Amino acid sequence: MGSEQMKTISIVVPCYNEEENVEAMYQAIAGVFARELKQYRYEIIFIDNDSADRTRELIRSLCAKDTGVKGILNAKNFGQFN
């Protein structure tokens, strides 16, 4: 019997000045996978829309400590109203 490859669920999280929420969002999502979705691998993609606070720094830190976290750091704000 061949080895089964674990399926991945990707979650995209748009961010703009979310320094107070990035870590909490990561913990909540990772917690759900650890408790309820152990049969899946996660990929959390934080997309920062040129935040002026510490959001980018926090995303970089999460990427460094968890290979399941990815960051896209936009050079300018591409939000729905721009």
C-alpha positions as CSV (number, residue, x, y, z in Angstrom):
1,M,0.0,0.0,0.0
2,G,1.5,3.4,-1.1
3,S,1.9,6.3,1.2
4,E,-1.1,8.7,1.2
5,Q,-0.3,12.3,0.6
6,M,-1.9,14.7,3.0
7,K,-4.3,17.2,1.4
8,T,-3.8,20.9,2.0
9,I,-6.4,23.5,2.8
10,S,-5.4,27.1,1.8
11,I,-6.8,30.0,3.8
12,V,-6.3,33.5,2.4
13,V,-6.4,36.4,5.0
14,P,-6.4,39.9,3.6
15,C,-4.7,42.4,6.0
16,Y,-4.6,46.2,6.4
17,N,-3.3,47.6,9.6
18,E,-4.1,44.4,11.5
19,E,-1.2,44.2,14.0
20,E,-3.7,43.5,16.8
21,N,-5.3,40.6,14.9
22,V,-2.7,38.8,12.8
23,E,-1.3,36.6,15.7
24,A,-4.8,35.8,17.0
25,M,-6.0,34.8,13.6
26,Y,-3.0,32.5,13.1
27,Q,-3.5,30.9,16.5
28,A,-7.3,30.4,15.9
29,I,-6.7,28.8,12.4
30,A,-3.8,26.6,13.5
31,G,-5.8,25.6,16.6
32,V,-8.7,24.4,14.5
33,F,-6.4,22.3,12.4
34,A,-4.6,20.8,15.5
35,R,-7.9,19.9,17.1
36,E,-10.4,19.1,14.4
37,L,-8.6,18.8,11.0
38,K,-5.5,16.7,11.8
39,Q,-5.9,14.8,8.5
40,Y,-5.2,18.1,6.6
41,R,-2.1,20.3,6.2
42,Y,-2.8,24.1,6.3
43,E,-1.5,26.9,4.3
44,I,-2.3,30.3,5.7
45,I,-1.6,33.1,3.2
46,F,-1.6,36.6,4.8
47,I,-1.9,39.3,2.1
48,D,-0.9,42.7,3.4
49,N,-2.2,45.7,1.6
50,D,0.7,48.1,2.5
51,S,-0.1,48.5,6.2
52,A,1.3,51.4,8.1
53,D,1.5,49.5,11.4
54,R,3.5,46.4,12.5
55,T,1.4,44.0,10.4
56,R,4.2,43.2,8.0
57,E,6.7,42.5,10.7
58,L,4.2,40.1,12.4
59,I,3.5,38.3,9.2
60,R,7.3,37.9,8.6
61,S,7.7,36.5,12.1
62,L,4.9,34.0,11.6
63,C,6.4,32.9,8.3
64,A,9.8,32.4,10.0
65,K,8.4,30.1,12.7
66,D,5.8,28.1,10.7
67,T,6.3,26.8,7.1
68,G,2.6,26.6,6.7
69,V,2.3,30.4,6.8
70,K,3.0,32.5,3.7
71,G,3.0,36.2,3.3
72,I,2.3,38.4,0.3
73,L,3.4,42.0,1.0
74,N,1.9,44.4,-1.6
75,A,3.9,47.5,-2.5
76,K,0.8,49.7,-2.4
77,N,-2.8,49.4,-1.2
78,F,-4.7,47.4,-3.7
79,G,-7.9,47.2,-1.6
80,Q,-11.4,47.1,-3.1
81,F,-11.8,50.9,-2.8
82,N,-8.5,51.9,-4.5
